[in-house]
Amino acid sequence: SFQNGIGFYFYNAAKLFFCKVFKGYFPFPPL
């Protein structure tokens, strides 16, 4: 499934990146 795959890892890495850049704003839908 997606949540167990490499895509989930990159999804969370991207959220952490944008959290730092935009100070908490996540331009991603929640899973």
trRosetta pair geometry for C-beta under 8 A, 3 or more apart (Angstrom, degrees):
i j d omega theta_ij theta_ji phi_ij phi_ji
1 4 5.1 77 60 18 82 101
1 5 6.8 -148 94 -18 39 99
2 5 5.6 -67 -146 30 30 115
2 7 5.5 -56 -157 77 82 128
2 8 6.0 125 146 -56 67 95
3 8 4.9 83 -147 -89 34 145
3 31 6.8 129 -96 171 106 147
4 8 6.7 69 -6 9 10 145
5 8 5.7 119 62 1 60 95
5 9 7.8 -111 115 1 47 90
6 9 5.4 -49 -158 31 47 116
6 10 6.5 39 150 -13 73 103
7 10 5.9 -58 -149 41 35 105
7 11 6.1 42 151 -27 67 106
8 11 5.4 -50 -145 32 32 118
8 12 6.5 26 158 -13 64 104
8 31 8.0 38 -129 -92 96 165
9 12 6.2 -61 -154 39 27 103
9 13 6.3 27 151 -19 64 110
10 13 5.3 -52 -141 38 35 115
10 14 6.2 39 156 -22 67 103
11 14 5.9 -57 -153 34 26 110
11 15 6.6 25 150 -18 62 105
11 28 7.1 138 -169 -162 89 152
11 31 7.6 76 137 -54 149 129
12 15 5.5 -50 -147 34 37 113
12 16 6.4 37 154 -19 67 102
13 16 5.8 -53 -150 36 32 110
13 17 6.4 35 150 -22 64 106
14 17 5.5 -52 -148 34 33 115
14 18 6.3 25 157 -11 67 106
14 28 7.0 114 105 -59 112 143
15 18 6.1 -58 -145 42 30 104
15 19 6.1 39 152 -29 64 106
15 26 5.5 11 -144 -131 94 112
15 28 5.6 -84 -89 33 97 146
16 19 5.4 -50 -147 30 31 118
16 20 6.7 28 156 -16 63 102
17 20 6.2 -61 -159 35 29 105
17 21 6.3 17 152 -11 67 113
18 21 5.5 -57 -137 44 37 108
18 22 5.4 -6 175 18 75 113
18 25 6.7 -86 152 90 102 72
18 26 6.1 113 97 -118 125 50
18 27 6.1 -116 -169 20 159 90
18 28 7.5 146 45 -13 151 106
19 22 7.0 -66 -122 57 15 79
19 23 7.5 26 175 -148 50 7
19 24 5.8 35 -150 -94 77 27
19 25 7.5 175 -110 49 45 39
19 26 6.5 -1 -75 -75 83 85
20 23 7.6 16 -171 -74 20 43
22 25 3.8 -69 128 48 127 107
22 27 7.7 80 20 -23 164 98
